[in-house]
Amino acid sequence: MSVTENLQEVEKRICAACERAGRDRSEVTLIAVSKTKPIEMIEEAYAAGIRVYGENKVQELVEKHDTMADDIDWHMIGHLQRNKVKMLPGRAKMIHSVDSLRLAEEIDRQYEKAGEIAHILIEVNMAGEESKFGLAPQDVASFLDEIAKFANIYVHGLMTIAPFVEDPEENRKIFTDLRKLLIDMRAKNNDNIDMSELSMGMTGDYEVAIEEGATFVRVGTGIFGARNYQKG
Ligand SMILES: *Cc1c(COP(=O)(O)O)cnc(C)c1O
């Protein structure tokens, strides 16, 4: 199937999931995860109307941002190293993967230099997988208190990468728990925090994530096909 056909299928499924959940389609933003994929494939998605893309490596986000049309929103969804943060002001619409104070500090510093506000999500490791990045759920509240001191950071919500599972139903509880955590964190009245966005759901489980309240779904394989990491 072509990228265009895949997008039609994904769009159909997003609409169906919204309908099941009694949600409006406009509440969910599809992030087309274009990591490792060439510009030509992104151009095809662009022609089909997609304006929001996700990358997990800074260098690749920079190259694609600087090559493609200006009306695209690029989301940084992958683990972020502090020495790469300086490339993101002016390029990344949102950083989904903030999970340490030292990283937040560097983001604040670099965005202040650039005279910009960084729009971020806090990454939470809901399943407690050792291989994954992200804060433990019980550490999010104190993290938000500490982050309140950064004048150049605005926190929009939470993100999680759920485990890879055969049956997406297995991840439903992770998604409901992330939503509950988001709602709990709304009690915080810090000026630079607005707990409204939930980035959760990938190719294998985005429909369940939408049913449980996702506002961003990050779909790669389902749009662009399997990734070939040997070729980079
Ligand atoms: C690669 C990636 C995705 C997309 O994964 P698919 O299973 O291909 O849809 C989503 N989120 C993050 C953080 C990723 O790194």
The ligand as a Gaussian input file, in Angstrom:
#p B3LYP/6-31G(d) Opt

LIG

0 1
 C        9.136000       5.233000      16.378000
 C        8.256000       5.871000      17.375000
 C        6.859000       5.875000      17.202000
 C        6.143000       5.228000      16.035000
 O        6.161000       3.828000      16.138000
 P        5.302000       2.913000      15.155000
 O        5.102000       1.662000      15.914000
 O        6.124000       2.734000      13.930000
 O        4.031000       3.607000      14.882000
 C        6.100000       6.519000      18.166000
 N        6.670000       7.124000      19.231000
 C        8.000000       7.130000      19.430000
 C        8.569000       7.825000      20.612000
 C        8.836000       6.500000      18.505000
 O       10.164000       6.520000      18.711000

